[in-house]
Amino acid sequence: MAGQSPEEAIRNRVKQYEAAHNAGDAEAAASVYALDGTHTYALGMTHRGRAEIAEGLRQLLAGLMRGTRISIKLLQIRLLTTDVALEESSFSLSGLRDPSGAALPPVTGLCLGVYQRIDEAWFAAAVQCMVPPPPPR
């Protein structure tokens, strides 16, 4: 990642996470995070530290999210300092199934990530995702 702009490096990290999730590779997805990084999922659970994130992703990708595909659209990357940036994105998760095996509609939501430069590479320090409630009728 040396020689890349911070925006390019973060964009590549997001692509790395997306590709790893879609391949069902929890270790590769977790490698996007700092060793002490956190991820709060739209379901409300938080994994703390790269090892816990990897274990949580292993369980999710073998269970509830088995065979799912995520599509992440970067909305904005904003540098706060030379070593810290905010990343805003939207996501769509398809391939979910209910307990009977019937296909569910894609879930869409938003994520806010704090990225940190560590030894010339960018890592997710904290990512929080949410699924907005449906609009009132």
Residue frames as a rotation matrix with the C-alpha (Angstrom) as fourth column:
MET 1
0.560 0.829 0.000 0.00
0.829 -0.560 0.000 0.00
0.000 0.000 -1.000 0.00
ALA 2
-0.100 -0.674 -0.732 3.04
0.431 -0.693 0.578 2.24
-0.897 -0.258 0.360 0.00
GLY 3
-0.943 -0.326 0.068 2.81
0.218 -0.452 0.865 4.93
-0.251 0.830 0.497 -2.62
GLN 4
-0.284 0.916 0.283 -0.99
0.779 0.049 0.625 5.00
0.558 0.398 -0.728 -2.60
SER 5
-0.531 0.267 0.804 -3.00
-0.448 -0.894 0.001 7.98
0.720 -0.359 0.594 -1.44
PRO 6
-0.885 0.257 0.387 -4.91
-0.300 0.318 -0.899 7.40
-0.354 -0.912 -0.205 1.80
GLU 7
0.057 0.976 -0.209 -8.17
-0.851 -0.062 -0.521 7.37
-0.522 0.208 0.827 -0.18
GLU 8
0.140 -0.098 -0.985 -6.83
-0.791 0.587 -0.171 4.72
0.596 0.803 0.005 -2.58
ALA 9
-0.821 -0.537 -0.191 -5.49
-0.301 0.693 -0.655 2.58
0.484 -0.480 -0.731 0.26
ILE 10
-0.651 0.658 0.378 -8.80
-0.424 0.098 -0.901 2.71
-0.630 -0.747 0.215 2.16
ARG 11
0.263 0.733 -0.627 -10.78
-0.950 0.083 -0.302 2.02
-0.170 0.675 0.718 -1.01
ASN 12
-0.189 -0.433 -0.882 -8.59
-0.595 0.764 -0.247 -1.06
0.781 0.478 -0.402 -1.57
ARG 13
-0.963 -0.108 0.246 -9.16
-0.267 0.477 -0.837 -2.23
-0.027 -0.872 -0.489 2.03
VAL 14
-0.149 0.983 0.110 -12.93
-0.709 -0.029 -0.705 -2.01
-0.690 -0.183 0.701 1.50
LYS 15
0.345 0.207 -0.915 -12.59
-0.879 0.414 -0.238 -4.01
0.330 0.886 0.325 -1.74
GLN 16
-0.666 -0.661 -0.345 -10.40
-0.444 0.724 -0.528 -6.53
0.599 -0.198 -0.776 0.11
TYR 17
-0.750 0.460 0.476 -13.10
-0.399 0.259 -0.880 -6.99
-0.527 -0.850 -0.011 2.77
GLU 18
0.228 0.899 -0.373 -15.84
-0.865 0.011 -0.502 -7.33
-0.448 0.437 0.780 0.15
ALA 19
0.102 -0.267 -0.958 -13.89
-0.760 0.601 -0.249 -9.95
0.642 0.753 -0.142 -1.83
ALA 20
-0.880 -0.475 -0.013 -12.98
-0.338 0.646 -0.684 -11.90
0.333 -0.597 -0.729 1.32
HIS 21
-0.417 0.813 0.406 -16.58
-0.578 0.107 -0.809 -11.94
-0.701 -0.572 0.426 2.55
ASN 22
0.433 0.656 -0.618 -17.83
-0.885 0.178 -0.431 -13.11
-0.173 0.733 0.658 -0.84
ALA 23
-0.117 -0.551 -0.826 -15.22
-0.555 0.726 -0.406 -15.89
0.823 0.411 -0.391 -0.82
GLY 24
0.838 0.498 -0.224 -16.26
-0.072 0.508 0.858 -16.91
0.541 -0.703 0.462 2.70
ASP 25
0.036 -0.944 -0.329 -12.73
0.633 0.277 -0.723 -16.15
0.774 -0.182 0.607 3.96
ALA 26
0.890 0.404 -0.212 -13.05
0.395 -0.450 0.801 -14.85
0.228 -0.796 -0.560 7.53
GLU 27
0.247 -0.881 -0.404 -9.28
0.776 -0.070 0.627 -14.52
-0.581 -0.469 0.666 8.06
ALA 28
-0.563 -0.455 0.689 -8.81
0.804 -0.495 0.330 -12.36
0.191 0.740 0.645 4.97
ALA 29
0.318 0.750 0.580 -11.81
0.445 -0.658 0.607 -10.20
0.837 0.066 -0.543 5.91
ALA 30
0.879 0.018 -0.476 -10.49
0.467 -0.225 0.855 -9.74
-0.091 -0.974 -0.206 9.45
SER 31
-0.062 -0.998 0.008 -7.03
0.969 -0.058 0.241 -8.77
-0.240 0.023 0.970 8.15
VAL 32
0.032 0.183 0.983 -8.54
0.544 -0.828 0.137 -5.42
0.838 0.530 -0.126 7.12
TYR 33
0.880 0.443 0.171 -8.84
0.073 -0.482 0.873 -4.54
0.469 -0.756 -0.456 10.84
ALA 34
-0.045 -0.836 0.547 -6.21
-0.739 -0.341 -0.582 -3.21
0.673 -0.431 -0.602 13.21
LEU 35
-0.659 -0.282 -0.698 -5.12
0.161 0.853 -0.496 -5.76
0.735 -0.439 -0.517 15.83
ASP 36
-0.837 0.364 -0.408 -7.30
0.404 -0.090 -0.910 -3.89
-0.369 -0.927 -0.072 18.37
GLY 37
-0.857 0.514 -0.041 -10.01
-0.383 -0.581 0.718 -2.94
0.345 0.631 0.695 15.87
THR 38
-0.612 0.744 0.269 -13.74
0.025 0.359 -0.933 -3.31
-0.790 -0.564 -0.238 16.49
HIS 39
-0.872 0.477 -0.105 -16.70
-0.137 -0.031 0.990 -4.18
0.469 0.878 0.092 14.30
THR 40
-0.595 0.793 0.134 -20.29
-0.167 0.041 -0.985 -3.56
-0.786 -0.608 0.108 15.35
TYR 41
-0.905 0.280 0.319 -22.70
0.419 0.470 0.777 -5.38
0.067 0.837 -0.543 13.06
ALA 42
-0.596 0.767 0.238 -26.14
-0.491 -0.583 0.647 -4.19
0.635 0.269 0.724 12.01
LEU 43
0.161 0.647 -0.745 -27.50
0.290 0.691 0.662 -6.97
0.943 -0.323 -0.076 14.28
GLY 44
0.759 0.178 0.626 -26.01
-0.403 -0.627 0.667 -5.09
0.511 -0.759 -0.404 17.25
MET 45
0.860 -0.498 -0.117 -23.17
0.436 0.596 0.674 -7.40
-0.266 -0.631 0.729 18.28
THR 46
0.714 -0.698 -0.055 -19.62
-0.682 -0.676 -0.279 -6.11
0.158 0.236 -0.959 18.57
HIS 47
0.768 -0.621 -0.154 -16.40
0.626 0.779 -0.019 -8.05
0.132 -0.082 0.988 18.04
ARG 48
0.864 -0.503 0.034 -13.28
-0.481 -0.803 0.352 -6.54
-0.150 -0.320 -0.935 19.60
GLY 49
-0.053 -0.975 0.215 -9.82
-0.575 0.206 0.792 -7.25
-0.816 -0.081 -0.572 18.22
ARG 50
-0.209 -0.100 -0.973 -8.80
-0.970 0.145 0.193 -8.87
0.122 0.984 -0.127 14.95
ALA 51
-0.972 -0.186 -0.147 -8.84
-0.167 0.977 -0.128 -12.40
0.167 -0.100 -0.981 16.42
GLU 52
-0.551 0.832 0.063 -12.40
0.193 0.200 -0.961 -11.99
-0.812 -0.517 -0.271 17.76
ILE 53
0.055 0.528 -0.848 -13.52
-0.794 -0.492 -0.358 -10.41
-0.606 0.693 0.392 14.48
ALA 54
-0.577 -0.344 -0.741 -12.08
-0.753 0.574 0.321 -13.39
0.315 0.743 -0.590 12.57
GLU 55
-0.973 0.224 0.050 -13.78
0.176 0.867 -0.466 -15.90
-0.148 -0.444 -0.884 14.88
GLY 56
-0.253 0.931 -0.264 -17.10
-0.100 -0.296 -0.950 -14.04
-0.962 -0.214 0.168 14.67
LEU 57
-0.011 0.198 -0.980 -16.87
-0.963 -0.265 -0.043 -13.91
-0.269 0.944 0.193 10.88
ARG 58
-0.896 -0.314 -0.315 -16.01
-0.385 0.902 0.197 -17.63
0.222 0.298 -0.928 10.74
GLN 59
-0.736 0.668 0.111 -19.20
0.348 0.514 -0.784 -18.38
-0.580 -0.538 -0.611 12.67
LEU 60
0.014 0.780 -0.625 -21.35
-0.369 -0.577 -0.729 -15.97
-0.929 0.241 0.280 10.66
LEU 61
-0.169 -0.152 -0.974 -20.00
-0.982 -0.061 0.180 -17.11
-0.086 0.987 -0.139 7.26
ALA 62
-0.952 -0.120 -0.283 -20.54
-0.149 0.985 0.083 -20.76
0.268 0.121 -0.956 8.21
GLY 63
-0.629 0.753 -0.191 -24.00
0.632 0.353 -0.690 -20.08
-0.452 -0.555 -0.698 9.67
LEU 64
0.196 0.840 -0.507 -26.39
0.402 -0.540 -0.740 -17.18
-0.895 -0.059 -0.443 9.27
MET 65
0.448 -0.078 -0.891 -24.45
-0.604 -0.761 -0.237 -15.57
-0.659 0.644 -0.388 6.40
ARG 66
-0.337 -0.567 0.752 -23.34
0.161 0.752 0.639 -18.75
-0.928 0.336 -0.162 4.63
GLY 67
-0.326 0.125 0.937 -23.29
0.915 0.289 0.280 -18.18
-0.236 0.949 -0.208 0.88
THR 68
0.693 0.592 -0.412 -24.17
0.488 -0.805 -0.336 -14.50
-0.531 0.032 -0.847 1.15
ARG 69
-0.171 -0.690 0.704 -22.68
0.933 -0.342 -0.108 -11.82
0.315 0.638 0.702 -1.05
ILE 70
0.336 0.199 -0.921 -21.96
0.587 -0.809 0.040 -8.31
-0.736 -0.554 -0.388 0.07
SER 71
0.079 -0.277 0.957 -21.73
0.848 -0.486 -0.211 -5.31
0.523 0.829 0.197 -2.19
ILE 72
0.171 -0.127 -0.977 -20.18
0.757 -0.618 0.213 -2.20
-0.631 -0.776 -0.009 -0.66
LYS 73
0.374 -0.004 0.927 -20.46
0.721 -0.627 -0.294 1.24
0.583 0.779 -0.231 -2.22
LEU 74
-0.472 -0.614 -0.633 -18.08
0.858 -0.484 -0.170 3.87
-0.202 -0.624 0.755 -0.90
LEU 75
0.621 0.751 0.223 -19.85
0.772 -0.636 -0.007 7.14
0.137 0.176 -0.975 -0.33
GLN 76
0.762 -0.389 0.518 -17.09
-0.329 -0.921 -0.209 9.28
0.558 -0.012 -0.829 1.16
ILE 77
0.323 -0.741 -0.588 -13.60
0.918 0.397 0.004 9.12
0.231 -0.541 0.809 2.58
ARG 78
0.770 -0.032 0.637 -12.54
-0.094 -0.993 0.065 12.08
0.631 -0.110 -0.768 4.69
LEU 79
-0.145 -0.902 -0.407 -9.07
0.633 0.232 -0.739 12.53
0.760 -0.365 0.537 6.17
LEU 80
0.907 0.406 -0.116 -9.20
0.325 -0.498 0.804 13.84
0.268 -0.767 -0.583 9.74
THR 81
0.504 -0.858 -0.103 -5.42
-0.507 -0.390 0.769 13.81
-0.699 -0.336 -0.631 10.21
THR 82
-0.049 -0.589 -0.806 -2.56
-0.985 0.164 -0.061 12.36
0.168 0.791 -0.588 8.18
ASP 83
-0.902 -0.394 -0.175 -3.10
-0.350 0.906 -0.236 9.05
0.252 -0.151 -0.956 10.01
VAL 84
-0.646 0.755 0.117 -6.87
0.328 0.412 -0.850 8.91
-0.689 -0.510 -0.514 10.67
ALA 85
-0.884 0.400 -0.242 -9.77
-0.412 -0.422 0.808 8.90
0.221 0.814 0.538 8.20
LEU 86
-0.270 0.885 0.378 -13.53
-0.336 0.281 -0.899 8.38
-0.902 -0.370 0.222 8.19
GLU 87
-0.977 0.055 -0.207 -15.08
-0.173 0.369 0.913 6.12
0.127 0.928 -0.351 5.57
GLU 88
-0.231 0.962 0.143 -18.81
-0.552 -0.009 -0.834 6.15
-0.801 -0.272 0.533 4.88
SER 89
-0.931 -0.060 -0.360 -20.38
-0.339 0.507 0.792 3.43
0.135 0.860 -0.493 2.76
SER 90
0.198 0.962 0.190 -23.61
-0.945 0.239 -0.224 1.69
-0.261 -0.135 0.956 1.96
PHE 91
-0.872 -0.473 0.123 -23.94
-0.434 0.865 0.250 -2.06
-0.225 0.165 -0.960 1.68
SER 92
0.319 0.906 -0.278 -26.29
-0.938 0.343 0.040 -4.66
0.131 0.248 0.960 0.29
LEU 93
-0.720 -0.477 0.504 -26.19
-0.581 0.812 -0.060 -8.21
-0.381 -0.336 -0.862 1.63
SER 94
0.225 0.792 -0.567 -27.90
-0.955 0.294 0.032 -10.78
0.192 0.535 0.823 -0.57
GLY 95
-0.270 -0.287 -0.919 -28.31
-0.341 0.921 -0.187 -14.54
0.901 0.262 -0.346 -0.31
LEU 96
-0.786 0.063 0.615 -29.79
-0.607 0.114 -0.787 -14.66
-0.120 -0.991 -0.052 3.18
ARG 97
-0.425 0.662 -0.617 -32.26
-0.047 0.664 0.746 -17.46
0.904 0.346 -0.251 3.89
ASP 98
0.157 0.550 0.820 -34.90
-0.935 -0.184 0.302 -17.97
0.317 -0.815 0.485 6.55
PRO 99
-0.333 -0.355 0.874 -34.83
-0.749 0.662 -0.016 -21.09
-0.573 -0.660 -0.486 8.78
SER 100
0.532 0.588 0.609 -36.87
-0.077 0.750 -0.657 -23.04
-0.843 0.302 0.444 6.20
GLY 101
-0.334 -0.763 0.553 -34.30
0.598 0.282 0.750 -22.22
-0.729 0.581 0.362 3.49
ALA 102
0.561 0.596 0.574 -36.48
0.826 -0.363 -0.431 -19.74
-0.049 0.716 -0.696 1.61
ALA 103
-0.441 -0.754 0.488 -34.63
0.799 -0.577 -0.170 -16.78
0.410 0.315 0.856 0.10
LEU 104
0.297 0.437 -0.849 -34.95
0.752 -0.655 -0.074 -13.46
-0.589 -0.616 -0.523 1.90
PRO 105
0.874 -0.001 0.485 -34.74
0.347 -0.698 -0.627 -10.05
0.339 0.716 -0.610 0.22
PRO 106
-0.141 -0.985 0.103 -31.37
0.638 -0.170 -0.751 -8.29
0.757 -0.040 0.652 0.34
VAL 107
0.617 0.177 -0.767 -30.58
0.740 -0.460 0.490 -6.29
-0.266 -0.870 -0.415 3.45
THR 108
0.134 -0.560 0.818 -29.28
0.565 -0.635 -0.527 -2.79
0.814 0.532 0.231 2.84
GLY 109
0.779 0.100 -0.619 -27.64
0.605 -0.379 0.700 -0.45
-0.165 -0.920 -0.355 5.28
LEU 110
0.707 -0.544 0.452 -24.90
-0.263 -0.796 -0.546 2.02
0.656 0.268 -0.705 6.07
CYS 111
0.552 -0.613 -0.565 -21.48
0.830 0.466 0.306 1.74
0.076 -0.638 0.766 7.68
LEU 112
0.829 -0.436 0.350 -19.15
-0.434 -0.897 -0.088 4.27
0.352 -0.079 -0.933 9.23
GLY 113
0.674 -0.668 -0.314 -15.52
0.703 0.712 -0.005 3.25
0.227 -0.217 0.949 9.51
VAL 114
0.813 -0.582 -0.014 -12.61
-0.526 -0.743 0.413 4.89
-0.251 -0.329 -0.911 11.26
TYR 115
0.801 -0.598 -0.025 -9.35
0.466 0.649 -0.601 3.98
0.376 0.470 0.799 9.55
GLN 116
0.789 -0.613 -0.040 -5.89
-0.329 -0.476 0.815 4.39
-0.519 -0.630 -0.577 11.01
ARG 117
0.616 -0.690 -0.380 -2.51
-0.368 0.175 -0.913 4.40
0.696 0.703 -0.146 9.30
ILE 118
0.753 -0.447 0.483 -0.17
-0.339 0.366 0.866 1.96
-0.565 -0.816 0.124 11.05
ASP 119
-0.165 -0.930 0.328 3.36
0.033 0.327 0.945 1.52
-0.986 0.167 -0.024 9.64
GLU 120
-0.757 -0.186 -0.626 2.38
-0.510 -0.430 0.745 2.93
-0.408 0.883 0.231 6.24
ALA 121
-0.803 0.582 -0.126 -0.69
0.327 0.608 0.723 0.68
0.498 0.540 -0.679 5.86
TRP 122
-0.535 0.715 0.449 -4.31
-0.787 -0.616 0.044 1.58
0.308 -0.330 0.892 6.59
PHE 123
-0.832 0.295 -0.471 -6.46
0.398 0.907 -0.135 -0.57
0.387 -0.300 -0.872 8.88
ALA 124
0.132 0.938 0.322 -10.03
-0.045 -0.318 0.947 -0.33
0.990 -0.139 0.000 10.13
ALA 125
-0.893 -0.398 0.211 -9.85
-0.182 -0.112 -0.977 0.80
0.413 -0.911 0.027 13.76
ALA 126
-0.633 0.769 0.091 -13.63
0.089 0.189 -0.978 0.75
-0.769 -0.610 -0.188 14.21
VAL 127
-0.870 0.480 -0.117 -16.54
-0.180 -0.088 0.980 -0.03
0.460 0.873 0.163 11.89
GLN 128
-0.650 0.754 0.096 -20.18
0.028 0.150 -0.988 0.36
-0.759 -0.640 -0.119 12.84
CYS 129
-0.924 0.382 -0.014 -22.99
0.023 0.090 0.996 -0.73
0.381 0.920 -0.092 10.55
MET 130
-0.611 0.792 0.004 -26.71
-0.117 -0.085 -0.990 -0.16
-0.783 -0.605 0.144 10.75
VAL 131
-0.712 0.546 0.441 -29.88
0.648 0.270 0.712 -0.95
0.270 0.793 -0.546 8.86
PRO 132
-0.913 0.387 0.132 -32.17
-0.408 -0.884 -0.228 2.08
0.029 -0.262 0.965 8.83
PRO 133
-0.488 0.820 0.300 -35.78
0.282 0.473 -0.835 1.43
-0.826 -0.323 -0.462 9.81
PRO 134
-0.426 0.413 0.805 -38.36
0.889 0.026 0.457 1.54
0.168 0.910 -0.378 7.00
PRO 135
-0.927 0.125 0.353 -39.91
-0.114 -0.992 0.050 4.96
0.357 0.006 0.934 6.38
PRO 136
-0.663 0.745 0.068 -43.18
-0.013 0.080 -0.997 5.65
-0.748 -0.662 -0.044 8.21
ARG 137
-0.690 0.498 0.525 -46.32
0.711 0.330 0.621 4.86
0.136 0.802 -0.582 6.29
